[in-house]
Amino acid sequence: MLTRLPVSRFALSSSARRLYSARAGPSKAYLQATHAPASPPSARTAPYLSLSSTYLLPVYARPDFVLERGKGSWVWDVDGKKYLDFTAGIAVNALGHADEGVSKLWMPFRVALAYSSLGRSQTYGGNPETACLGIGVMQSFTSFHVITEQSNKILHTSNVYHNEWAGKLAELLVTLTQKEGGLGFAPNSSSSSNVQNAENVPKVFFANSGTEANEGALKVARKVAKERWAAAAPGRKDGDYYSECPKTRIACFESGFHGRSMGALSVTTNPKYQAPFAPLIPGVDVGKVNQLEGLNSLVTEDTCAVIVEPVQGEGGIHPVNVEWLRALRKRCDEVGAVLIYDEIQCGLYRSGTLWTHSEYPVDCHPDIVTMAKPLANGYPIGAVLLRPSVAATMTAGKCRTHGTTFGGSPMACAVGYHVLSRLSQPEMKEQIAETSAYLMERLSHLPKWFPEILEENIRGRGFILGLGFKDATAPGKVAELARQRGVFVLTAGKDAIRLVPSLNVTKAEVDYAIDVLESSLSML
């Protein structure tokens, strides 16, 4: 039987356990809607909605209110209504909204924000920070002040030149991985001179979003596989092995989500995302996570890459079992395939550790880790972290094997360095462990109080949690009911509510969110 390693060592206090064990039933304090959008929209809201309907591509179904500002886990619309954002911008705002430390870093860069990351992805496309100059959000700063501040900083250099922050952020990602575990390193791995020799150090490539990170990882895997195929038999390297190599297939898994660009979309096997854009890239094989049967036929000698989320996020919050990951790692080694862990949503402490796989045995670690969402707390950035043996294939010689115009900019990496430095502090990790355990304790009562509505077990770990519903129509209804009571939550997959708050959310904010969810469930 497949099992999952426990990762949270933080026990909820006995007083908190007694408090919620003693409750007779769910909260019904929020049965009345307090945040339903006005109909018709207010005089402040209506012009923004009109601009959006006239000029924006209509690919999002949004409620009829307009967010204006945020602080911590809270946001306010232009009419002054206050909401608890228990989505963190789709698992992005790890330090919450308008974090003072991040804001200080961003001050010199605000003018440049208007020109960056236009339409990069679902997560970052339409980011209000990137469009703020055109609509007067920066009225509190004079043009002279902003331009003067900006003139003292380098905003963009391209990757033709070095900048001071890309190397610092890359070093931090690598050294934290060595210390806390992941990518073949057990926790507290030695940082001896041999490990830190440049040839033995993992490498980082910076992009602008999660989908770009996954595209880069798939490219690397394709090239690695071709070189492994050519080296496996005499004479293969003498020919045009890039075009002759049959080792080009990619394996992915049902309920996975890896992005919306054509390569990433091809390994995101949800028909609602794929069908309108077929045909997608060929040579993709689809399996099921946690299913050992058929693994050998899924990952074959012709497989170049295998991509999987250690906790499937968009697909419904489904953790992947350690024994299955070990078997997958073993099969990839047998056939020379590159194993990619997409930790864009579940990584960078959201699941309770640096990487979801950080404390797993090293014999189930990947060759590549992709990341994005929380790395710069809302400023667009993505990254690919690669084992040295895999990174060695990528060069800047006659054939420049990969590149980006905006990825790894001074601003993105400076913000990323600040955010990751704070997330990795012991007190921050302790707070994540304590508050996520508190959230899990509160959630654990819901299936008992609503057995006809909810699945028995809470899905996920840390701050990537899901409530599974027996009726697939219910999650959308509950999300709307919660929003009308001042709390943002997300749906996931076909049958789940997804809870991905900011990593510095407080227990009081958890209480409000769960009280609203309990009231909303009571109304079904």
C-alpha positions as CSV (number, residue, x, y, z in Angstrom):
1,M,0.0,0.0,0.0
2,L,1.3,3.4,-0.9
3,T,1.8,5.9,1.9
4,R,3.0,9.4,2.3
5,L,5.8,10.6,4.5
6,P,4.7,12.9,7.3
7,V,6.3,16.3,6.9
8,S,4.8,18.5,9.6
9,R,6.3,18.1,13.1
10,F,4.4,21.0,14.6
11,A,1.7,19.9,17.0
12,L,-1.3,22.2,17.6
13,S,-1.5,23.4,21.2
14,S,-3.7,21.3,23.5
15,S,-5.8,24.3,24.4
16,A,-6.6,24.9,20.7
17,R,-7.5,21.2,20.2
18,R,-9.8,21.3,23.2
19,L,-11.5,24.4,21.9
20,Y,-12.4,23.0,18.5
21,S,-13.1,19.5,19.8
22,A,-15.6,21.0,22.1
23,R,-17.5,22.9,19.4
24,A,-21.0,21.4,18.9
25,G,-21.2,22.4,15.3
26,P,-20.2,24.8,12.5
27,S,-20.3,28.6,12.7
28,K,-23.4,30.2,11.4
29,A,-22.2,33.8,12.0
30,Y,-22.1,34.6,8.3
31,L,-25.3,33.4,6.8
32,Q,-26.1,36.9,5.5
33,A,-24.3,38.1,2.4
34,T,-22.4,41.3,3.1
35,H,-20.2,41.6,0.0
36,A,-22.5,40.9,-2.9
37,P,-21.6,43.2,-5.9
38,A,-23.9,46.1,-6.3
39,S,-26.4,45.8,-9.2
40,P,-26.1,48.0,-11.1
41,P,-22.4,48.7,-10.3
42,S,-21.6,51.8,-8.3
43,A,-20.5,55.0,-10.0
44,R,-16.9,54.3,-9.0
45,T,-16.9,50.7,-10.2
46,A,-18.8,51.0,-13.5
47,P,-16.2,52.9,-15.5
48,Y,-13.5,50.3,-14.7
49,L,-15.9,47.4,-15.7
50,S,-16.7,49.3,-18.9
51,L,-13.0,49.7,-19.8
52,S,-12.4,46.0,-19.2
53,S,-15.4,44.8,-21.3
54,T,-14.4,47.2,-24.1
55,Y,-10.7,46.7,-24.3
56,L,-9.6,43.5,-22.5
57,L,-9.6,40.1,-24.2
58,P,-12.6,38.4,-22.5
59,V,-10.8,35.2,-21.2
60,Y,-11.6,35.6,-17.5
61,A,-15.0,35.4,-15.8
62,R,-14.6,38.0,-13.0
63,P,-17.1,39.2,-10.4
64,D,-18.3,42.8,-10.8
65,F,-16.1,44.6,-8.4
66,V,-12.7,46.2,-8.8
67,L,-9.8,45.7,-6.4
68,E,-7.9,48.9,-5.6
69,R,-5.4,48.1,-2.8
70,G,-4.2,45.4,-0.4
71,K,-2.4,45.0,2.9
72,G,-1.3,41.7,4.3
73,S,-4.0,39.1,3.7
74,W,-6.6,41.8,3.0
75,V,-7.8,43.6,-0.1
76,W,-10.2,46.5,-0.7
77,D,-12.3,47.3,-3.7
78,V,-12.9,50.8,-5.1
79,D,-16.1,51.1,-3.1
80,G,-14.2,50.4,0.2
81,K,-15.4,46.8,0.8
82,K,-12.7,44.7,2.6
83,Y,-12.1,41.1,1.7
84,L,-9.8,38.4,3.2
85,D,-7.7,37.0,0.3
86,F,-7.3,33.3,1.1
87,T,-6.0,32.7,-2.4
88,A,-2.8,34.9,-2.2
89,G,-3.2,35.8,-5.9
90,I,-3.3,32.0,-6.8
91,A,-0.6,31.0,-4.3
92,V,1.7,33.9,-5.2
93,N,1.7,36.6,-2.5
94,A,3.7,34.6,0.1
95,L,4.2,37.7,2.2
96,G,0.8,39.1,1.6
97,H,-0.1,42.4,-0.2
98,A,1.8,45.6,0.0
99,D,4.6,44.0,2.2
100,E,6.7,46.9,3.4
101,G,10.0,45.1,2.8
102,V,9.1,44.3,-0.8
103,S,7.6,47.8,-1.3
104,K,10.9,49.5,-0.3
105,L,12.7,47.4,-2.9
106,W,10.1,48.2,-5.6
107,M,10.1,51.9,-5.1
108,P,12.9,52.6,-7.6
109,F,11.4,50.3,-10.1
110,R,7.8,51.3,-10.3
111,V,8.1,53.2,-13.6
112,A,9.6,50.1,-15.2
113,L,6.7,47.9,-14.0
114,A,4.4,49.4,-16.5
115,Y,6.4,48.0,-19.3
116,S,7.0,44.5,-18.0
117,S,5.3,41.1,-18.1
118,L,2.4,42.1,-20.4
119,G,0.1,39.0,-20.6
120,R,2.8,36.6,-19.4
121,S,0.4,34.0,-17.9
122,Q,-2.9,33.5,-16.1
123,T,-1.2,34.3,-12.8
124,Y,0.7,37.5,-13.8
125,G,-1.2,38.7,-16.8
126,G,-3.1,41.9,-16.1
127,N,-1.2,42.4,-12.8
128,P,-2.3,45.9,-11.6
129,E,1.3,46.8,-10.6
130,T,2.3,46.4,-14.3
131,A,-0.4,48.7,-15.5
132,C,-0.5,51.3,-12.7
133,L,1.0,54.3,-14.5
134,G,-1.8,54.5,-17.0
135,I,-4.6,54.8,-14.5
136,G,-3.2,57.0,-11.8
137,V,-2.6,54.5,-9.0
138,M,0.7,56.2,-8.4
139,Q,-0.8,59.6,-7.6
140,S,0.9,59.7,-4.3
141,F,4.3,60.0,-6.0
142,T,5.2,63.0,-8.2
143,S,6.7,62.2,-11.6
144,F,9.9,64.0,-10.6
145,H,10.3,61.8,-7.5
146,V,9.7,58.5,-9.3
147,I,12.0,59.4,-12.3
148,T,14.7,60.6,-9.9
149,E,14.6,57.4,-7.9
150,Q,14.6,55.3,-11.1
151,S,17.5,57.1,-12.6
152,N,19.8,55.8,-9.8
153,K,19.1,52.1,-10.6
154,I,19.5,49.7,-13.5
155,L,16.1,48.3,-14.3
156,H,16.9,46.2,-17.3
157,T,20.2,45.1,-18.9
158,S,19.2,42.0,-20.9
159,N,21.2,38.8,-20.4
160,V,24.0,40.1,-22.7
161,Y,25.5,41.5,-19.5
162,H,25.8,40.5,-15.8
163,N,23.8,42.1,-13.1
164,E,24.4,42.1,-9.4
165,W,21.2,40.2,-8.3
166,A,20.8,37.2,-10.6
167,G,23.9,35.4,-9.2
168,K,22.9,36.2,-5.6
169,L,19.4,34.8,-6.0
170,A,20.7,31.7,-7.8
171,E,23.3,31.1,-5.0
172,L,20.5,31.4,-2.4
173,L,18.3,28.9,-4.2
174,V,21.2,26.4,-4.4
175,T,22.5,26.8,-0.9
176,L,19.1,26.6,0.6
177,T,18.5,23.4,-1.4
178,Q,21.7,21.9,-0.1
179,K,20.9,22.9,3.5
180,E,17.2,22.0,3.5
181,G,17.1,19.2,1.0
182,G,16.1,18.6,-2.6
183,L,17.5,17.9,-6.1
184,G,19.6,15.0,-4.8
185,F,20.7,16.7,-1.5
186,A,19.6,15.3,1.8
187,P,18.8,18.0,4.4
188,N,22.0,19.5,5.9
189,S,24.2,18.3,3.0
190,S,27.8,19.2,3.2
191,S,28.9,22.4,1.5
192,S,32.5,21.1,1.2
193,S,34.8,22.5,-1.5
194,N,34.0,19.5,-3.7
195,V,30.3,20.2,-3.5
196,Q,30.9,23.9,-4.2
197,N,33.3,23.3,-7.1
198,A,31.5,25.0,-10.0
199,E,31.2,21.8,-12.0
200,N,29.4,20.1,-9.1
201,V,27.0,23.0,-8.2
202,P,23.3,22.9,-9.4
203,K,22.5,25.7,-11.9
204,V,19.6,28.1,-12.2
205,F,18.0,29.6,-15.2
206,F,15.6,32.6,-14.7
207,A,12.4,33.1,-16.7
208,N,9.4,35.3,-16.2
209,S,6.6,32.9,-15.3
210,G,5.9,29.3,-14.4
211,T,4.9,28.2,-17.9
212,E,8.2,29.6,-19.2
213,A,10.1,27.7,-16.5
214,N,8.4,24.5,-17.6
215,E,9.0,25.2,-21.3
216,G,12.7,25.6,-20.4
217,A,12.8,22.4,-18.4
218,L,11.3,20.4,-21.3
219,K,13.8,21.9,-23.7
220,V,16.7,20.9,-21.5
221,A,15.3,17.4,-21.1
222,R,14.9,16.9,-24.8
223,K,18.6,17.9,-25.4
224,V,19.9,15.8,-22.6
225,A,18.1,12.8,-23.8
226,K,19.4,13.2,-27.4
227,E,23.0,13.4,-26.1
228,R,22.5,10.3,-23.9
229,W,21.1,8.4,-26.8
230,A,24.0,9.4,-29.0
231,A,26.5,8.4,-26.4
232,A,24.9,5.0,-25.8
233,A,26.2,3.3,-29.0
234,P,29.3,3.7,-31.2
235,G,28.9,5.9,-34.3
236,R,25.7,7.7,-33.3
237,K,27.5,11.0,-32.6
238,D,29.0,10.8,-36.1
239,G,25.6,11.4,-37.6
240,D,22.9,14.1,-37.3
241,Y,21.8,12.7,-34.0
242,Y,19.6,15.7,-33.1
243,S,17.3,14.8,-36.0
244,E,17.8,11.0,-35.9
245,C,17.2,10.4,-32.2
246,P,13.9,8.7,-31.3
247,K,14.2,9.6,-27.6
248,T,11.8,12.5,-27.8
249,R,8.6,11.5,-26.0
250,I,7.3,13.2,-22.8
251,A,5.4,11.6,-20.0
252,C,2.9,13.5,-17.9
253,F,-0.1,12.8,-15.7
254,E,-3.8,13.2,-15.4
255,S,-4.9,16.2,-13.3
256,G,-1.6,17.9,-13.8
257,F,-1.3,21.6,-14.7
258,H,1.9,23.0,-16.2
259,G,0.9,26.1,-18.1
260,R,-0.9,27.5,-21.1
261,S,1.9,28.0,-23.7
262,M,1.9,25.3,-26.4
263,G,4.6,23.0,-24.9
264,A,3.3,23.3,-21.3
265,L,-0.3,23.0,-22.5
266,S,0.6,19.8,-24.3
267,V,1.5,18.2,-20.9
268,T,-1.6,19.7,-19.2
269,T,-4.1,17.0,-20.1
270,N,-7.3,18.7,-19.1
271,P,-9.6,18.7,-22.3
272,K,-11.1,22.1,-21.4
273,Y,-7.6,23.7,-21.7
274,Q,-6.4,21.6,-24.6
275,A,-9.3,21.0,-27.0
276,P,-9.6,24.5,-28.6
277,F,-5.9,24.5,-29.5
278,A,-5.3,21.1,-30.9
279,P,-3.2,19.7,-32.5
280,L,-0.6,20.2,-29.7
281,I,3.0,18.9,-29.7
282,P,3.2,15.2,-30.6
283,G,4.8,12.5,-28.5
284,V,3.1,13.0,-25.2
285,D,2.1,10.0,-23.1
286,V,-0.3,10.3,-20.1
287,G,-0.4,8.3,-16.9
288,K,-2.0,8.5,-13.5
289,V,-0.1,9.5,-10.3
290,N,0.2,7.0,-7.5
291,Q,-0.5,4.1,-10.0
292,L,2.5,1.7,-10.2
293,E,0.8,-0.5,-12.8
294,G,1.8,0.6,-16.3
295,L,4.7,2.8,-15.2
296,N,7.2,0.8,-17.4
297,S,5.0,1.1,-20.5
298,L,4.5,4.8,-19.8
299,V,8.2,5.7,-19.4
300,T,10.1,3.9,-22.1
301,E,13.5,4.0,-23.9
302,D,12.0,6.7,-26.2
303,T,11.0,8.9,-23.2
304,C,13.1,12.0,-22.8
305,A,11.3,13.7,-20.0
306,V,8.8,13.0,-17.2
307,I,7.0,16.0,-15.6
308,V,4.9,15.8,-12.4
309,E,3.7,18.0,-9.6
310,P,4.5,16.5,-6.1
311,V,1.2,18.1,-5.0
312,Q,-1.2,18.6,-7.9
313,G,-2.6,22.0,-7.4
314,E,-4.9,23.2,-10.2
315,G,-6.0,19.5,-10.7
316,G,-7.6,19.3,-7.3
317,I,-4.9,19.2,-4.5
318,H,-3.6,15.6,-4.9
319,P,-0.4,14.8,-3.1
320,V,1.8,12.2,-4.8
321,N,3.0,9.3,-2.7
322,V,6.7,8.9,-1.9
323,E,6.9,5.2,-2.9
324,W,5.4,6.0,-6.3
325,L,7.9,8.9,-6.8
326,R,10.7,6.5,-5.9
327,A,9.5,4.0,-8.5
328,L,9.2,6.8,-11.1
329,R,12.8,8.0,-10.3
330,K,14.0,4.4,-10.7
331,R,12.3,4.0,-14.0
332,C,13.7,7.3,-15.3
333,D,17.2,6.1,-14.4
334,E,16.7,2.8,-16.2
335,V,15.8,4.5,-19.5
336,G,17.8,7.7,-19.2
337,A,14.8,10.0,-18.9
338,V,15.0,13.4,-17.2
339,L,12.6,13.7,-14.2
340,I,11.1,17.2,-13.7
341,Y,9.2,18.2,-10.6
342,D,6.9,21.2,-11.2
343,E,6.9,22.9,-7.8
344,I,5.5,26.2,-9.1
345,Q,2.5,26.1,-6.8
346,C,3.6,23.6,-4.0
347,G,7.2,24.7,-3.6
348,L,9.1,27.5,-1.8
349,Y,7.6,26.6,1.7
350,R,3.9,26.4,0.7
351,S,3.9,22.7,1.4
352,G,5.8,23.3,4.7
353,T,9.3,22.7,3.5
354,L,11.5,24.5,0.9
355,W,10.5,22.0,-1.7
356,T,7.7,19.5,-1.3
357,H,10.3,16.8,-1.8
358,S,13.0,18.3,0.4
359,E,12.6,15.7,3.2
360,Y,11.9,12.8,0.9
361,P,14.6,10.2,0.5
362,V,17.1,11.3,-2.2
363,D,16.3,8.3,-4.3
364,C,13.1,9.9,-5.3
365,H,14.4,13.4,-6.0
366,P,14.2,14.9,-9.5
367,D,16.8,16.1,-12.0
368,I,15.0,19.5,-12.4
369,V,12.8,21.6,-10.2
370,T,10.7,24.4,-11.7
371,M,9.4,27.3,-9.6
372,A,7.7,30.7,-9.9
373,K,4.6,31.9,-8.0
374,P,5.8,33.1,-4.6
375,L,9.4,33.7,-5.5
376,A,9.1,37.5,-5.9
377,N,5.8,37.9,-4.0
378,G,3.8,39.0,-7.1
379,Y,6.5,40.4,-9.3
380,P,6.7,38.1,-12.4
381,I,9.6,35.6,-12.2
382,G,10.1,31.9,-12.9
383,A,13.2,29.7,-12.5
384,V,14.6,26.3,-13.4
385,L,16.9,24.6,-10.9
386,L,19.0,21.8,-12.5
387,R,21.3,19.1,-11.3
388,P,24.9,19.7,-12.6
389,S,24.8,16.6,-14.8
390,V,21.7,17.9,-16.6
391,A,22.8,21.5,-16.7
392,A,26.1,20.6,-18.5
393,T,24.3,20.2,-21.8
394,M,23.2,23.8,-21.9
395,T,25.9,26.2,-23.3
396,A,26.4,29.7,-24.7
397,G,28.7,28.6,-27.5
398,K,28.0,28.5,-31.2
399,C,24.5,27.1,-30.5
400,R,23.1,29.3,-27.7
401,T,20.8,26.6,-26.2
402,H,18.3,28.8,-24.3
403,G,17.7,32.5,-23.5
404,T,15.2,35.2,-22.5
405,T,15.0,39.0,-22.8
406,F,13.4,39.8,-19.5
407,G,14.2,36.8,-17.3
408,G,16.7,37.4,-14.5
409,S,16.3,41.1,-14.5
410,P,17.9,43.1,-11.7
411,M,14.5,44.1,-10.3
412,A,13.0,40.6,-10.4
413,C,16.0,39.0,-8.8
414,A,16.4,41.7,-6.2
415,V,12.8,41.2,-5.1
416,G,13.2,37.4,-5.3
417,Y,16.3,37.5,-3.1
418,H,14.5,39.6,-0.5
419,V,11.4,37.4,-0.4
420,L,13.3,34.1,-0.3
421,S,15.6,35.4,2.4
422,R,12.6,36.2,4.6
423,L,10.7,33.0,3.9
424,S,13.7,30.9,4.8
425,Q,14.2,32.5,8.2
426,P,13.6,30.0,11.2
427,E,10.9,32.1,12.7
428,M,9.0,32.3,9.4
429,K,9.2,28.6,8.9
430,E,8.0,28.1,12.5
431,Q,5.1,30.4,11.9
432,I,4.2,28.5,8.7
433,A,4.2,25.2,10.5
434,E,2.2,26.5,13.5
435,T,-0.5,28.3,11.5
436,S,-0.9,25.6,8.9
437,A,-1.4,23.0,11.6
438,Y,-4.0,25.3,13.1
439,L,-5.8,25.6,9.7
440,M,-5.7,21.8,9.3
441,E,-7.2,21.4,12.8
442,R,-10.1,23.8,11.9
443,L,-10.7,22.1,8.6
444,S,-10.7,18.6,10.1
445,H,-14.1,19.2,11.7
446,L,-15.8,20.1,8.4
447,P,-16.2,16.5,7.1
448,K,-17.7,15.5,10.4
449,W,-20.2,18.3,10.3
450,F,-21.0,18.0,6.6
451,P,-20.7,14.3,5.8
452,E,-23.2,14.5,3.0
453,I,-21.3,17.2,1.3
454,L,-17.5,16.7,1.9
455,E,-15.1,13.8,1.5
456,E,-13.7,12.4,4.7
457,N,-10.1,13.5,4.4
458,I,-8.6,17.0,3.9
459,R,-6.3,17.0,0.9
460,G,-2.8,18.4,0.8
461,R,-0.3,19.6,3.3
462,G,1.1,22.9,4.7
463,F,-0.7,25.8,3.1
464,I,-1.8,24.0,-0.1
465,L,-5.0,22.3,1.1
466,G,-8.2,21.2,-0.5
467,L,-11.7,20.3,0.5
468,G,-13.0,17.5,-1.7
469,F,-16.8,17.6,-2.5
470,K,-19.1,14.7,-3.3
471,D,-21.1,16.9,-5.7
472,A,-18.9,18.5,-8.4
473,T,-21.3,21.4,-8.7
474,A,-20.8,22.4,-5.0
475,P,-17.3,24.0,-5.0
476,G,-18.2,26.8,-7.3
477,K,-21.3,27.6,-5.2
478,V,-19.3,27.6,-2.0
479,A,-16.6,29.9,-3.5
480,E,-19.3,32.3,-4.6
481,L,-21.0,32.2,-1.2
482,A,-17.7,32.8,0.6
483,R,-16.9,35.7,-1.7
484,Q,-20.3,37.3,-0.9
485,R,-19.3,37.1,2.7
486,G,-15.9,38.7,2.3
487,V,-13.5,35.7,1.8
488,F,-11.7,34.7,-1.4
489,V,-11.2,31.0,-2.0
490,L,-10.5,29.1,-5.3
491,T,-11.9,26.0,-6.8
492,A,-9.5,23.2,-8.1
493,G,-10.1,20.3,-10.4
494,K,-13.6,19.1,-10.7
495,D,-14.5,18.7,-7.1
496,A,-12.5,20.8,-4.7
497,I,-12.1,24.1,-2.9
498,R,-8.4,25.2,-2.8
499,L,-7.0,27.0,0.2
500,V,-3.6,28.7,-0.5
501,P,-3.4,31.8,1.7
502,S,-0.4,34.0,2.2
503,L,2.3,32.2,4.2
504,N,2.2,34.8,6.9
505,V,-1.6,34.5,7.4
506,T,-2.6,34.8,11.1
507,K,-4.7,32.5,13.2
508,A,-7.4,35.2,13.5
509,E,-7.6,35.4,9.7
510,V,-7.8,31.6,9.6
511,D,-10.7,31.7,12.0
512,Y,-12.6,34.2,9.9
513,A,-12.0,32.2,6.7
514,I,-13.1,28.9,8.2
515,D,-16.1,30.5,10.0
516,V,-17.3,31.9,6.6
517,L,-16.7,28.5,4.9
518,E,-18.7,26.8,7.7
519,S,-21.6,29.3,7.2
520,S,-21.4,28.8,3.4
521,L,-21.5,25.0,3.6
522,S,-24.5,25.3,5.9
523,M,-26.4,27.0,3.1
524,L,-26.0,24.3,0.5
